């Protein structure tokens, strides 16, 4: 089965998103939002090609959109490697550098 792993940059993104969500919206909304993230990860485990290919960002980069955030990832053997989790208002090219 495909595994999902996170680069340290993606882990930092998730921590930042969680902290912001807790502060702005409270625990209930933040928990719900992160449950949605978990559904994305489950989907990518089953269908790793579900995200759109983004060759303009790199030869193996794919993107899956969930509400206000985009998951940028690549597939390496049996691993979906989440590189960044970027808010739709952020500069993607800068985030992926």
N, C-alpha and C positions, 0 to 999 in steps of 0.2 A: 504494500500500500504506500502511496505517496505520503511524505511527511511535509509539514510546514515548519520552516525555521525562519528566524528573524536576525538580520544584521543588527549590530549595536545601534545604528542610526534609526532603524525602525523601532527598536525597543524604546529608545529615547523619545521618538515621536509618540508612541502609545502612552508613555508616562505623562508627557506634556498634554496630550489630548485628555487623558483621564483627569489630571489636575484642573485643567481649564473647565471641563464639563462639571466636575464637582463644585467648583467655585461659582460658576455661572448658573447652573441649572439644578444642582442638588443631586443627592445620591441616587434617587429613583430614576431620574432621566439618564444620568451617567451610566447606571447599570444597564438600562435598556439599550442604550447606544452600543455598549460593549458586547451585549448579547448579539446584536446585529453583526459586529465584527467577528464574533465566534462563528456565526453562520457563514460568513464569507470564507473563513479559513476552512470550514468543513466542505464547502462547495469547491474550493480550490484543491483540496485533497482528492476529491472525486473527479473533478473536471479541471485539471490544471491549465488547459487552454481556454478557459472561459473568459479570461481577460483579453482585451484587444491588444494585438501586437503594436508596439510603438518603435519601429525601426529608426525613427528620427531621434530617439533618445538613447539608442544603443541596439546592437544587433539582436540581443536576446531579451529585451525589456518588454514586459506586458503590463497592462493596467486594468484593474478592476475597480469600478466606482461603487461606493456605498454611501448614500446620502451626500454629506458634504465633504467626504474624504475619498481620496484615490489611493489604492494600494498599487505600488510599483514593485514588480517582482520579476524573477527569472526562474527558469526551470533547469535544474542541474541533476541529471540522472533521475533519481526517485525523490527529489526534494524540490518543493516550491520555496524559493528563497525570497522572503519579503525584504526589499531593500529600503523602502521608505513608505510612510503613510502621510500623505500630503493633503492639506485642506485645499479645496478647489480655488481659493483666492491666492494661494502661494505660487511663486515662480517655480515651476517643475524643473526646468533645466538647472537652476541654481541649487535646488534641493538634491538633485542627483549627482552633482559634481563631487 
